[in-house]
């Protein structure tokens, strides 16, 4: 996790927490994201938590969609894709996308 990437992730996660304060899952997920960021910075280059961080960011994107925060969800998905270089990222459940009125194939 490098300077600008960390700043962008921090900013987006902060916006997500502000947009969905009533959901305890969001604060739990934000805490997990912050934990992985801190561990990545502290243990770099010997440890890489990018995959776990990407999964947590993806789940926050799902929650953002559930709360109809489409712009935040989109940014979070972009960040998760950049973090997960394996291409094995956590897929967004199609039913979640359908429930919030998003075309799963377009997402």
N, C-alpha and C positions, 0 to 999 in steps of 0.2 A: 504494500500500500504506500504509494508515494504522495508527496505534498498536495498537488492539485486534486488528485483522486480522493484523498482523505477529506479534503475541504468540501468537495462536491458531495461526497457521501454524508458527511456530518450535517451539511446544510439541508440535504433532502430528507434525512432521517428526522431532523429537528422539525421540518415542515410537516412531515407525516404525523409526528407526535402532537403537534399543535392542532392539526386538522381533525384528529380522532382521539381527543383526550378521554372520552367516556368509555373507551374499550380497554379493559385491563390487558388483553392479549397484545395490544400495540405496545404498551409500556414494557411488557415482558420481552417482546421481540426487540425493541429498541435497546434494552439492557443487554441482550445477547449480542446484538450487533456491536455495541460499544465494547463489550468484553473481547470479542474476536479482533476488533481493531487494535485494542491495547496489547493483546497477546502477539499479534502480528508485528507491531512496531517493536515491542520489547524483545522478541525472540528472533527477529529477522537477522540473518538469512538462514538460520538453522531450522526454523519451523515455518510452515506455510499453512495458514488457515483460510486461504482464498476460497476453497470449495465450501467450507462450512459457512463462511461469511456470505458467499453467493446464495446459499440455500436460505439463510435467515433473511437476506434482503428480498429474495423471491417471495417468501411467505408474507413479509410486510407489504409487498406489492399486491398480493391476494387480498389482504385485509383492506388496503386502500381501495381496491375495486369494490369490495363488499360495502364500503362506506361511500361509494360513488365519487371517489377522489381520483379521477381518471388521469389527470396530469401528473400527480405524484406517483401513481402506479406505473405509468409509462416511464418516467425517469428512473424509478427503482428497478424496473425490468432491464433498462439499458445498462445500469450500473452492475446488476447481477450478471448479465451476459459478459461484460468486460472482466469481471472478477473470476468467472468460471471458465478458464481456458480449456478445460477438458471437453466441453460441449455436452457434458452429462448433467446439466442443470436440472433443478427441480421443476418439472412442468407444472404449469398452472392448470388446475382441474377445470375441464371443460364446463362442468356444471356450475362452477363459480362464475365463470365468464358469462355463461348463458343467463344466470340469475340476475346479473347486473346489466344485462342488455348489450353485451359486447360480443361481436362475432369472434368465436374462438379461432377461426382460421385466419382472420385478419390480424389478430393479436400476435 
